[in-house]
């Protein structure tokens, strides 16, 4: 069994709650829009990290991390990307590849909207951890935690970090 902490869309904000909620995980996965390498370095210093770059990430991030991660762990094929869409509305780049690769778990970020959606047509689970950052239109900052064992997702938890910082203009 492997335990995973999943976050996305930090937009240069490192959520200190990572230390508390991801203390028992084996790996941290970041589904893009990290924002800066400082966030990456803090995550890597804490736990092993898998990450993809997102649309706001610069060249340094793009040189070190891929657009997509496809792996198999504990008998489960996994695909993580930043802009992927969701069941019934996958991004054009993703749709055909999902049919070919047939992951059991598909992870994307980008929307800042937390989603857990089974795709019965492709027999996969789609996860979007929402946004752990303070930039965007989301109201609540979120992350996820789960385990993978014998090809199955177990103990999936949504972690609410509290409201996003509301910026007021004077």
MIGUTOR-607764 format. One record per residue (C-alpha): residue number from 1; residue in one letter; chain; x negated, y negated, z negated. Coordinates in Angstrom, 2 decimals, m for minus. Last residue first. Layout:
PT    nr   rest   kette        px        py        pz
PT   NUM      A       A         X         Y         Z
...
END
This chain:
PT    nr   rest   kette        px        py        pz
PT   170      X       A      9.14    m50.38      1.93
PT   169      X       A      9.20    m46.94      3.54
PT   168      X       A     10.04    m43.92      1.44
PT   167      X       A      8.38    m40.57      1.81
PT   166      X       A     10.15    m37.57      0.33
PT   165      X       A      7.70    m34.97     m0.86
PT   164      X       A      9.07    m31.55     m0.01
PT   163      X       A     11.22    m30.12     m2.75
PT   162      X       A     10.13    m27.17     m4.85
PT   161      X       A      7.77    m24.29     m4.25
PT   160      X       A     10.41    m21.70     m3.39
PT   159      X       A      8.99    m18.21     m3.06
PT   158      X       A     10.91    m15.72     m0.96
PT   157      X       A     10.18    m12.14     m1.93
PT   156      X       A      9.94     m8.96      0.14
PT   155      X       A      9.42     m5.93     m2.12
PT   154      X       A      8.77     m3.48      0.69
PT   153      X       A      8.08     m3.63      4.42
PT   152      X       A      7.68     m0.14      5.90
PT   151      X       A      5.04      1.74      7.89
PT   150      X       A      3.91      3.90      4.96
PT   149      X       A      3.53      0.90      2.67
PT   148      X       A      3.50     m2.79      3.42
PT   147      X       A      4.07     m5.21      0.55
PT   146      X       A      5.70     m8.62      0.44
PT   145      X       A      5.22    m12.27     m0.57
PT   144      X       A      6.73    m15.28      1.10
PT   143      X       A      6.21    m19.07      1.13
PT   142      X       A      8.54    m22.06      0.86
PT   141      X       A      8.68    m25.86      0.57
PT   140      X       A     12.27    m27.10      0.23
PT   139      X       A     13.92    m29.89      2.25
PT   138      X       A     12.47    m29.20      5.67
PT   137      X       A     12.07    m32.22      7.96
PT   136      X       A      8.34    m32.21      8.31
PT   135      X       A      5.18    m32.85      6.29
PT   134      X       A      4.86    m31.65      2.67
PT   133      X       A      3.45    m28.23      3.38
PT   132      X       A      4.49    m24.71      2.40
PT   131      X       A      6.77    m24.54      5.44
PT   130      X       A      9.15    m21.77      6.39
PT   129      X       A      7.90    m18.21      5.86
PT   128      X       A      9.15    m17.05      9.26
PT   127      X       A      9.70    m13.31      9.32
PT   126      X       A     11.15    m11.16     12.11
PT   125      X       A     11.75     m7.48     11.41
PT   124      X       A     11.56     m5.10     14.32
PT   123      X       A     13.67     m2.55     16.17
PT   122      X       A     13.62     m4.42     19.49
PT   121      X       A     17.42     m4.54     19.88
PT   120      X       A     18.05     m4.41     16.14
PT   119      X       A     16.04     m7.56     15.51
PT   118      X       A     16.17     m7.95     11.72
PT   117      X       A     16.00    m11.59     10.66
PT   116      X       A     14.24    m13.11      7.66
PT   115      X       A     13.95    m16.83      8.30
PT   114      X       A     12.53    m19.82      6.46
PT   113      X       A     12.84    m22.97      8.55
PT   112      X       A      9.69    m25.07      9.07
PT   111      X       A     10.23    m24.30     12.79
PT   110      X       A      6.55    m23.67     13.59
PT   109      X       A      5.98    m20.30     11.88
PT   108      X       A      5.94    m16.84     13.39
PT   107      X       A      5.78    m13.26     12.18
PT   106      X       A      6.89    m10.13     14.04
PT   105      X       A      6.96     m6.85     12.12
PT   104      X       A      7.66     m3.42     13.63
PT   103      X       A      5.63     m4.37     16.68
PT   102      X       A      6.78     m3.06     20.05
PT   101      X       A      3.77     m4.01     22.20
PT   100      X       A      5.63     m3.94     25.53
PT    99      X       A      9.01     m5.38     24.53
PT    98      X       A      7.30     m7.93     22.31
PT    97      X       A      5.06     m8.92     25.23
PT    96      X       A      8.09     m9.62     27.39
PT    95      X       A      9.62    m12.07     24.90
PT    94      X       A      6.51    m13.84     23.59
PT    93      X       A      5.45    m16.28     26.32
PT    92      X       A      9.08    m17.24     26.92
PT    91      X       A      9.60    m18.12     23.25
PT    90      X       A     12.03    m15.78     21.52
PT    89      X       A     15.64    m16.91     21.21
PT    88      X       A     17.75    m13.77     20.67
PT    87      X       A     15.60    m12.72     17.75
PT    86      X       A     13.28    m15.57     16.73
PT    85      X       A     10.97    m18.11     18.32
PT    84      X       A      7.29    m17.39     18.61
PT    83      X       A      5.34    m20.57     18.08
PT    82      X       A      2.73    m19.77     15.43
PT    81      X       A      1.70    m16.18     16.06
PT    80      X       A      1.65    m12.95     14.06
PT    79      X       A      2.16     m9.47     15.51
PT    78      X       A      2.28     m6.43     13.25
PT    77      X       A      2.26     m2.67     13.94
PT    76      X       A      3.03     m0.75     10.74
PT    75      X       A      1.25      2.52      9.82
PT    74      X       A     m0.37      1.10      6.67
PT    73      X       A     m1.76     m1.76      8.70
PT    72      X       A     m1.78     m2.19     12.47
PT    71      X       A     m2.92     m5.48     13.89
PT    70      X       A     m1.96     m8.13     16.39
PT    69      X       A     m3.06    m11.68     15.65
PT    68      X       A     m2.08    m14.39     18.10
PT    67      X       A     m3.36    m17.88     18.99
PT    66      X       A     m6.76    m16.92     17.58
PT    65      X       A     m8.86    m18.39     14.76
PT    64      X       A    m12.38    m19.82     14.65
PT    63      X       A    m12.53    m21.84     17.87
PT    62      X       A     m8.89    m22.97     17.56
PT    61      X       A     m9.50    m24.23     14.01
PT    60      X       A    m12.48    m26.32     15.12
PT    59      X       A    m10.56    m27.50     18.18
PT    58      X       A     m7.66    m29.01     16.26
PT    57      X       A     m4.51    m27.54     14.75
PT    56      X       A     m1.25    m29.36     15.42
PT    55      X       A      0.14    m26.69     17.81
PT    54      X       A     m0.70    m23.80     15.54
PT    53      X       A     m3.76    m21.66     14.97
PT    52      X       A     m3.55    m18.12     13.72
PT    51      X       A     m4.69    m16.85     10.33
PT    50      X       A     m5.84    m13.76      8.46
PT    49      X       A     m7.42    m14.42      5.09
PT    48      X       A     m9.18    m12.36      2.40
PT    47      X       A     m8.42    m13.98     m0.96
PT    46      X       A     m9.38    m17.06     m3.01
PT    45      X       A    m12.38    m18.50     m1.17
PT    44      X       A    m10.64    m17.80      2.13
PT    43      X       A     m7.56    m19.80      1.06
PT    42      X       A     m9.69    m22.75     m0.10
PT    41      X       A    m11.75    m22.67      3.11
PT    40      X       A     m8.64    m22.56      5.32
PT    39      X       A     m7.05    m25.53      3.53
PT    38      X       A    m10.31    m27.48      3.94
PT    37      X       A    m10.37    m26.51      7.63
PT    36      X       A     m7.51    m28.84      8.43
PT    35      X       A     m3.86    m28.88      9.48
PT    34      X       A     m2.88    m25.27      8.91
PT    33      X       A     m0.27    m25.46     11.64
PT    32      X       A     m0.38    m21.68     11.94
PT    31      X       A      1.07    m18.44     10.54
PT    30      X       A     m1.26    m18.16      7.52
PT    29      X       A     m1.74    m14.65      6.10
PT    28      X       A     m3.17    m14.06      2.63
PT    27      X       A     m4.57    m10.64      1.76
PT    26      X       A     m4.62     m8.22     m1.18
PT    25      X       A     m1.89     m9.96     m3.16
PT    24      X       A     m1.82    m10.08     m6.98
PT    23      X       A     m2.77    m13.73     m7.50
PT    22      X       A     m0.64    m14.88     m4.54
PT    21      X       A      2.08    m16.57     m6.58
PT    20      X       A     m0.14    m18.28     m9.14
PT    19      X       A     m3.13    m19.32     m7.05
PT    18      X       A     m0.94    m20.16     m4.06
PT    17      X       A      0.99    m22.57     m6.32
PT    16      X       A     m1.85    m25.03     m5.65
PT    15      X       A     m0.24    m25.73     m2.27
PT    14      X       A     m3.02    m26.94      0.03
PT    13      X       A     m1.64    m29.71      2.23
PT    12      X       A     m3.34    m30.23      5.62
PT    11      X       A     m0.12    m29.52      7.61
PT    10      X       A      0.80    m26.48      5.47
PT     9      X       A      2.92    m25.10      8.29
PT     8      X       A      2.79    m21.45      7.34
PT     7      X       A      2.64    m19.04      4.43
PT     6      X       A      2.47    m15.30      3.80
PT     5      X       A      1.03    m13.49      0.76
PT     4      X       A      0.52     m9.81      1.53
PT     3      X       A      0.27     m6.69     m0.64
PT     2      X       A     m1.19     m3.50      0.84
PT     1      X       A      0.00      0.00      0.00
END
